[in-house]
Amino acid sequence: MLISIFYLINCQIPAYQTAISETENMQLRQTFQQIRNNDESFQYELFKVANAKGYYKPAQKATVTEVQTLKTELQQG
């Protein structure tokens, strides 16, 4: 169940981002931003619980070379 909630929140965050970028009303935009920020904080708390219980294992950390390669590729467009 914990992983299902984690997955559900992961699916919602991009929808909030789309709404934020397409909303003209500043008050509504700020509300969407606040909801997104709250969901991201909740998502991180869930991750910490799942990780501590062994339900979720983060991906292997990237090497310095991998990070630099990706950074270069993204900067080149």
C-alpha positions in Angstrom: 0.0 0.0 0.0 2.8 2.4 0.8 4.3 1.9 -2.6 0.9 2.5 -4.2 0.5 5.8 -2.5 4.1 6.7 -3.5 3.3 5.9 -7.1 0.0 7.8 -7.1 1.7 11.0 -5.8 4.4 10.6 -8.4 1.7 10.6 -11.1 0.0 13.7 -9.7 3.0 16.0 -9.5 3.5 16.4 -13.3 -0.2 17.3 -13.6 0.2 20.0 -11.0 3.3 21.3 -12.9 1.2 21.5 -16.1 -1.6 23.3 -14.3 1.0 25.8 -12.8 2.5 26.6 -16.2 -0.9 27.0 -17.9 -2.8 29.0 -15.2 -3.2 32.7 -15.7 -4.8 33.4 -12.4 -2.0 34.1 -9.9 -4.0 33.0 -6.8 -4.9 29.7 -8.5 -1.3 29.3 -9.7 0.0 29.8 -6.2 -2.5 27.3 -4.8 -1.3 24.7 -7.3 2.3 25.4 -6.4 1.5 25.0 -2.7 -0.3 21.7 -3.4 2.6 20.5 -5.5 5.1 21.5 -2.8 3.1 19.7 -0.1 2.8 16.5 -2.2 6.6 16.6 -2.9 7.3 16.9 0.8 4.9 14.0 1.6 6.4 12.0 -1.2 9.8 12.4 0.4 8.5 11.4 3.8 7.0 8.2 2.2 10.3 7.5 0.5 12.1 7.7 3.8 9.7 5.2 5.4 9.7 2.8 2.5 13.5 3.0 2.3 13.9 2.4 6.0 11.6 -0.7 5.8 13.4 -2.0 2.8 10.3 -1.6 0.5 12.1 0.7 -1.8 15.7 0.8 -2.9 17.0 3.9 -4.6 18.9 3.6 -7.8 22.6 3.3 -7.7 24.3 6.7 -7.4 25.7 8.0 -10.6 29.5 8.4 -11.0 31.0 11.8 -11.4 31.7 11.0 -15.1 28.0 10.1 -15.6 26.8 13.3 -14.0 29.2 15.4 -16.1 28.2 13.6 -19.3 24.5 14.2 -18.7 25.2 17.8 -17.7 27.1 18.4 -20.9 24.4 16.8 -23.0 21.7 18.9 -21.4 23.6 22.1 -21.9 24.1 21.4 -25.6 20.3 21.0 -26.0 
